[in-house]
Amino acid sequence: MLCWDCATSSSAEDDERNVSFTTDPTKAVLSNSALHHKNLCNYVINIATGCTHGCKFCYVPNTPNIKMRGDMLNEQANVENGQEEWGSYLLYRDDLPERLRRKLDRKQKWEYTEDGRGVVMLSSGTDCYQDRRAAQITRGCVIELVNHGRPVRILTRSPAVVRDLDVFKAANGLVTVGSSIPCLDDEQVRAIEPGAPAPSARLRALEEISDAGVPVYVSMSPTYPTQDRDDLRNLLKTFKERLDPDVVFHEPINPRGGNFEMTVEAAREAGQEELAEELDKLRSRDHWIEYSKKQLTAVEELGDELNVPVHLWPDKQFVKYAGDKEDHFRREMEKKETPEEYPRPPVSA
């Protein structure tokens, strides 16, 4: 178990990667989420603020959780710019499992929509297994949710998730585990996900979880403009053969926000010139629309061809300019159901 001094310390500490670690004073426990629009959940739990993976394209630094908490981040972790310093700070919520238990004990009404299924997601704003301390908080939260009969969706890039296989198997179908795997070129992914484990390691972890009988899914997101149809076919075929996922969510990379410039530069600095050049072209809206249309159409067709359950995540701005396929992609965006069987009813002993 984590020592109490670590859990209660409010002073920031740095590791050899120059990442600042401390505690998060927020009292948030279980938050309603708009991610039901992406068929993921009705609630989210974030076990920390910040994320050491530092993915350059990450949307989280643009959310209110970061943008509106500048004073707190500066006071707790000496953060001056939440987006530019993304990946260099992590503020844990160590007592979250205990507070979650009290919340669940007294919660009378549970949000359930057709597209969210009453699911709780860990985590939408950080990786819930990025290190041992985060994993301990996550394990406690998952146990509390399962004990209260609530379905849980885990999304992580960390192979450390396999350490909680005992909890997942005992959940009787109330837990599904997924990972973001945009492609299997470790070097290309590392260029813009500098602190995250390699996608090959994520795949092996999900394979172990699937082999243990736990439902799994893949967030094939964000795919890159360097990936052609054959690349996408090989990726989906690998998922089918090694994971048998309940669903593969797909989304092309989006050049939104100030972090896109950071994404292009990170690819260039890592020596991934082709990736940098192709990403840079996406600054043109017309180019981004055509690229997105091409990839979404290919993944949809390949899913049918390979019998892989695919669920598309077309961006609403893309849909607006999708031309003759606008109606089709709008229907995909507004779908209320995914191919998943999850959450499965609890199995009696």
C-alpha positions in Angstrom: 0.0 0.0 0.0 1.0 3.6 -0.5 2.5 5.2 2.6 0.3 7.8 4.3 3.0 10.4 4.2 3.0 10.1 0.4 -0.7 10.3 0.2 -1.1 13.4 2.3 2.0 15.4 1.2 1.1 18.6 -0.5 4.6 19.5 -1.6 5.7 18.9 -5.2 8.5 16.4 -5.9 10.3 15.9 -9.2 11.6 12.6 -10.7 14.4 12.1 -13.2 12.1 13.0 -16.0 11.5 16.4 -14.5 7.9 15.5 -13.8 6.4 17.2 -10.7 4.3 15.0 -8.4 2.0 16.2 -5.6 -1.6 16.0 -4.4 -4.8 17.4 -5.9 -7.0 19.3 -3.5 -10.1 18.9 -5.6 -13.2 17.3 -3.9 -14.6 16.0 -7.2 -15.4 12.3 -7.1 -17.9 11.2 -9.7 -18.7 13.6 -12.5 -21.5 13.4 -15.1 -19.9 13.2 -18.6 -20.8 14.3 -22.1 -18.9 11.3 -23.4 -22.1 9.4 -23.7 -22.2 11.2 -27.1 -19.3 9.0 -28.0 -21.0 5.9 -26.5 -18.5 5.6 -23.8 -20.1 6.4 -20.4 -22.4 8.5 -18.3 -19.9 9.3 -15.6 -16.1 9.8 -15.4 -13.7 9.5 -12.5 -10.2 11.0 -12.9 -7.8 9.7 -10.3 -5.4 12.6 -10.9 -4.9 15.9 -12.7 -2.2 15.9 -15.4 -0.7 13.0 -17.2 2.9 11.9 -17.6 2.4 10.5 -21.1 2.4 14.0 -22.4 0.7 13.1 -25.7 1.1 16.2 -27.9 -2.4 16.0 -29.5 -4.2 15.5 -26.2 -7.4 17.5 -25.8 -7.4 17.5 -22.0 -5.2 20.7 -21.5 -7.9 22.6 -23.4 -10.7 21.5 -21.0 -11.9 23.5 -18.0 -10.2 21.0 -15.6 -6.9 22.4 -16.7 -7.7 25.9 -18.2 -9.8 27.1 -15.2 -7.4 25.7 -12.5 -4.3 27.6 -13.4 -3.9 29.1 -9.9 -4.2 25.7 -8.3 -1.7 24.1 -10.6 0.8 26.9 -10.1 0.4 26.8 -6.3 0.5 23.0 -6.0 3.0 22.1 -8.8 4.6 25.3 -10.0 2.9 24.9 -13.4 2.7 28.2 -15.3 1.1 26.9 -18.6 -1.1 23.8 -18.3 -0.9 23.0 -22.0 2.7 23.8 -22.8 3.8 21.9 -19.7 1.4 18.9 -20.3 3.3 15.7 -19.4 5.4 17.4 -16.7 3.0 17.4 -13.8 0.7 14.9 -12.0 -1.5 15.6 -9.0 -2.9 12.5 -7.3 -6.3 12.1 -5.6 -5.1 9.5 -3.1 -8.2 9.3 -0.9 -10.6 8.9 -3.9 -11.6 5.3 -3.2 -12.8 6.1 0.3 -14.7 9.2 -0.9 -16.2 7.3 -3.8 -17.5 4.6 -1.4 -19.3 7.2 0.7 -20.7 8.8 -2.5 -22.0 5.5 -3.8 -23.5 4.5 -0.5 -25.7 7.6 -0.4 -26.3 8.1 -4.2 -30.0 7.7 -4.9 -30.3 8.4 -8.6 -28.1 6.9 -11.3 -27.8 8.4 -14.7 -28.5 5.9 -17.5 -28.8 6.9 -21.2 -29.0 4.6 -24.2 -25.7 5.8 -25.5 -23.9 5.8 -22.1 -25.5 2.7 -20.5 -24.8 4.0 -17.0 -21.1 3.3 -17.3 -18.4 4.9 -15.3 -15.1 5.6 -17.1 -11.6 5.7 -15.6 -10.2 7.9 -16.9 -11.0 10.6 -19.5 -8.5 13.2 -18.4 -5.5 11.1 -17.3 -4.1 7.6 -17.6 -5.4 5.7 -14.6 -2.5 3.1 -14.7 0.4 5.4 -15.6 2.4 4.5 -12.5 2.1 2.5 -9.3 0.5 5.2 -7.2 -2.2 5.9 -9.9 -2.8 2.2 -10.2 -3.5 1.8 -6.5 -6.0 4.6 -6.5 -7.7 3.1 -9.6 -7.8 -0.4 -8.1 -9.6 0.9 -5.1 -12.1 2.8 -7.2 -12.8 -0.2 -9.5 -13.4 -2.4 -6.4 -15.9 0.2 -4.9 -17.8 0.5 -8.2 -18.0 -3.2 -8.8 -19.1 -3.8 -5.1 -21.9 -1.3 -5.8 -22.9 -3.1 -9.0 -21.8 -0.2 -11.3 -20.4 -1.0 -14.8 -16.8 0.3 -15.4 -14.9 1.2 -18.5 -11.2 1.5 -18.2 -9.1 3.3 -20.8 -5.3 3.1 -20.4 -2.1 3.1 -22.4 -0.3 1.3 -19.6 0.5 -2.5 -19.7 0.4 -2.3 -15.8 -3.3 -2.7 -16.1 -2.8 -6.5 -16.2 -1.9 -6.5 -12.5 -5.6 -6.0 -11.7 -6.8 -9.0 -13.7 -8.0 -10.6 -10.5 -10.4 -7.6 -9.9 -11.6 -7.6 -13.5 -12.3 -11.4 -13.6 -14.2 -11.2 -10.3 -16.4 -8.4 -11.7 -18.5 -10.9 -13.7 -18.7 -8.7 -16.8 -19.1 -5.3 -15.1 -15.6 -4.2 -16.3 -14.3 -3.7 -19.8 -10.7 -2.7 -20.5 -9.5 -0.8 -23.5 -6.4 0.9 -24.8 -5.6 3.6 -27.4 -3.7 1.9 -30.2 -3.6 4.2 -33.3 -1.0 2.1 -35.2 1.7 -0.5 -34.4 4.7 1.6 -35.5 6.3 2.1 -32.1 8.7 4.8 -33.2 6.0 6.8 -35.1 3.7 6.7 -32.0 6.5 7.6 -29.6 7.2 10.8 -31.6 3.9 12.3 -30.5 3.2 10.2 -27.4 6.6 10.7 -25.8 5.9 9.5 -22.3 3.5 6.6 -23.2 4.3 2.9 -23.4 4.7 1.5 -26.9 1.6 0.4 -28.7 3.1 -3.1 -29.1 3.1 -3.3 -25.2 -0.5 -2.1 -25.0 -1.5 -4.8 -27.5 0.2 -7.5 -25.5 -1.5 -6.3 -22.3 -5.0 -6.3 -23.9 -4.3 -9.7 -25.3 -3.6 -11.1 -21.9 -6.8 -9.5 -20.5 -8.9 -10.8 -23.4 -7.4 -14.3 -23.0 -8.5 -14.2 -19.4 -12.1 -13.8 -20.5 -12.5 -10.1 -19.6 -14.3 -7.9 -22.2 -11.9 -5.6 -24.1 -12.2 -2.8 -26.6 -9.8 -0.7 -28.7 -9.7 3.1 -29.2 -8.1 3.2 -32.6 -7.5 6.8 -32.1 -6.1 9.1 -33.5 -5.0 7.4 -36.7 -2.4 9.3 -38.7 -2.4 10.6 -42.3 0.7 8.4 -43.0 -1.5 5.3 -42.7 -3.0 4.0 -45.9 -5.8 1.4 -46.4 -3.4 -1.6 -46.1 -2.0 -0.2 -42.9 -5.6 0.1 -41.5 -6.5 -3.4 -42.7 -3.4 -4.9 -41.0 -4.3 -3.1 -37.8 -7.9 -4.2 -37.7 -6.9 -7.7 -38.6 -4.4 -7.8 -35.7 -7.1 -6.7 -33.3 -9.4 -9.4 -34.6 -6.9 -12.2 -34.4 -5.3 -11.3 -31.1 -8.0 -9.5 -29.1 -11.5 -10.4 -30.4 -12.6 -7.0 -29.1 -16.2 -6.1 -28.4 -15.7 -2.9 -30.3 -13.1 -0.9 -32.1 -13.7 2.9 -31.9 -12.1 4.9 -34.7 -11.2 8.5 -35.0 -8.7 10.3 -37.4 -6.4 12.9 -35.9 -7.9 16.3 -35.5 -5.8 19.5 -36.1 -7.9 21.5 -33.6 -6.5 23.7 -30.9 -3.1 25.2 -30.1 -1.7 21.8 -29.3 -1.6 20.8 -33.0 1.5 22.9 -33.6 3.1 21.1 -30.8 2.2 17.8 -32.4 3.8 18.7 -35.7 6.9 20.0 -34.1 7.2 16.9 -31.9 7.1 14.6 -35.0 9.7 16.7 -36.7 12.0 16.8 -33.7 11.8 13.1 -33.4 13.0 12.6 -36.9 9.6 11.5 -38.3 9.7 13.9 -41.2 7.0 12.2 -43.3 4.6 12.2 -40.3 5.4 15.9 -39.7 4.8 16.8 -43.3 1.5 14.9 -43.6 0.3 16.4 -40.3 1.2 19.9 -41.4 -1.0 19.5 -44.5 -4.0 19.0 -42.2 -4.0 22.7 -41.4 -5.9 23.1 -44.6 -9.5 22.3 -43.8 -10.2 20.8 -47.2 -7.2 18.5 -46.8 -8.3 17.5 -43.3 -11.9 16.8 -44.6 -10.7 14.6 -47.4 -8.2 12.7 -45.2 -10.9 12.1 -42.5 -13.4 11.0 -45.1 -11.0 8.6 -46.6 -9.9 7.0 -43.3 -13.4 6.8 -41.8 -14.8 5.2 -45.0 -11.9 2.7 -45.2 -12.2 1.6 -41.5 -16.0 1.2 -41.9 -15.6 -0.9 -45.1 -12.7 -2.9 -43.6 -14.6 -3.6 -40.5 -17.4 -5.2 -42.6 -14.9 -7.1 -44.7 -13.0 -8.5 -41.7 -16.0 -8.9 -39.5 -14.5 -6.5 -36.9 -17.1 -4.6 -34.8 -16.3 -0.9 -35.7 -17.8 2.2 -34.2 -16.9 5.5 -35.9 -16.2 8.8 -34.1 -16.6 11.4 -36.8 -15.9 14.9 -35.6 -19.0 17.2 -35.8 -17.0 19.9 -37.7 -15.9 17.2 -40.2 -19.5 16.1 -40.6 -20.6 19.6 -41.4 -18.3 19.7 -44.5 -18.5 16.0 -45.5 -20.3 16.8 -48.7 -22.3 13.9 -50.3 -21.5 11.8 -47.2 -22.7 14.3 -44.6 -26.0 12.5 -43.9 -24.2 9.1 -43.5 -21.5 10.4 -41.1 -24.1 12.4 -39.2 -26.0 9.2 -38.6 -22.8 7.5 -37.5 -22.1 10.4 -35.1 -25.6 10.2 -33.6 -25.7 6.5 -33.1 -27.1 5.5 -29.7 -25.7 2.0 -29.6 -22.3 0.3 -30.3 -21.7 -3.4 -31.2 -20.6 -4.1 -27.6 -22.3 -6.7 -25.5 -20.9 -4.9 -22.5 -22.0 -4.2 -19.8 -23.0 -7.9 -19.3 -25.4 -8.8 -16.6 -23.7 -10.1 -13.4 -23.3 -13.9 -13.4 -24.5 -15.7 -10.3 -22.0 -17.8 -8.5 
